Amino acid sequence: MPADRTPEWTENDHANSSKRLGFAEIETLVRSFVYLGVSKVRLTGGEPLLRRGLPDLIAQLAAIDGIEDLALTTNGSLLARHANALADAGLHRLTVSLDTLDTQRFAQLSGGRGRLDDVLAGIAAAEQAGFTAIKINCVVQRGINDADVLPLLEHFRGSAHVVRFIEYMDVGTCNRWQRDQVVPSAQLRDRIHQRWPLRALQPNYRGEVASRYAYADGGGEVGFVSSVSEPFCGDCHRARLGADGQLYTCLFAATGTPLREYINHGEVALQQRIVETWVGRGDRYSELRGNAPEAGRRIEMFMVGG
Ligand SMILES: C[S@@+](CC[C@H](N)C(=O)[O-])C[C@H]1O[C@@H](n2cnc3c(N)ncnc32)[C@H](O)[C@@H]1O
């Protein structure tokens, strides 16, 4: 994944910005989603740890009655510096993106902007801060990092952390995706099973994006997100809110619904707009891939997270 280029903003900049939501606006929006039944919230990006004052936002969101799961996805580069503050603010769970343990490949995949040691130090700091069962997201690209899958598992086996292999997707318009770059989860699973036998686990809930497997020897859990080889549009219940207040009903959406202007119209109007957008959705990009009307025009991934 290309490294994020999100600039560092102060909260004041955000509040005054015509583009980005301030923390109070985000809280109002999240309260409306929670009122409508949302109980899981994930902060992603872009790189969320670049946002100054993020622990304050986390504390605001953690205090909302009805949020049962508050998670954050990060590239891990700044995690060592922020892990304690994230835990103190009330963050429940962490996902760290880590595509390889090979220093050179890491540098290549992060466009030379990240350091593997920083990410590993971030994971260690997060453990110290009390985060358990951290999810480690690895996007697998054929011929790039597929040889790094077993070493990654070897490293985290026996810990409570869960490595999840994600099929490389044609997100945004910049990654020059080709289908033959995708390593289907079934192939990976077979390869892993030959080294460490696996057994399938039941999903934790309907619509869980990763299929779960346990090492037969009790070494922990592995997940597979098979969005290309086994699309799960029918079960997708993710609403994505861009930092500018656009609501996207699909990771591959071409356009969003602007919600920011509704914040000042009161909660009822805001909630109505969210409901109208949500019930009107018909997205099934991953099922149609290539034949989808939006095939050539998609929101960039840094706008909507993973
Ligand atoms: C877009 S990143 C944003 C959050 C944060 N900056 C990070 O790097 O984790 C969120 C997740 O998207 C996933 N991702 C990025 N590019 C992808 C691609 N082309 N296909 C599938 N997943 C991808 C990665 O697993 C990453 O964990």
The ligand as an ORCA input file, in Angstrom:
! r2SCAN-3c Opt
* xyz 0 1
  C      -6.112      2.389      3.693
  S      -5.327      1.845      5.155
  C      -5.619      3.243      6.182
  C      -5.184      3.145      7.601
  C      -3.703      3.262      7.887
  N      -3.044      4.350      7.220
  C      -2.980      1.958      7.589
  O      -2.040      1.954      6.801
  O      -3.370      0.977      8.190
  C      -6.417      0.657      5.852
  C      -6.238     -0.765      5.410
  O      -6.476     -0.838      4.034
  C      -5.875     -2.029      3.562
  N      -5.467     -1.845      2.163
  C      -4.730     -0.858      1.651
  N      -4.574     -1.005      0.328
  C      -5.244     -2.126     -0.016
  C      -5.477     -2.813     -1.250
  N      -5.014     -2.369     -2.415
  N      -6.203     -3.939     -1.214
  C      -6.694     -4.392     -0.049
  N      -6.539     -3.775      1.138
  C      -5.822     -2.664      1.150
  C      -4.720     -2.318      4.452
  O      -4.923     -3.594      4.977
  C      -4.862     -1.369      5.599
  O      -4.805     -2.126      6.766
*
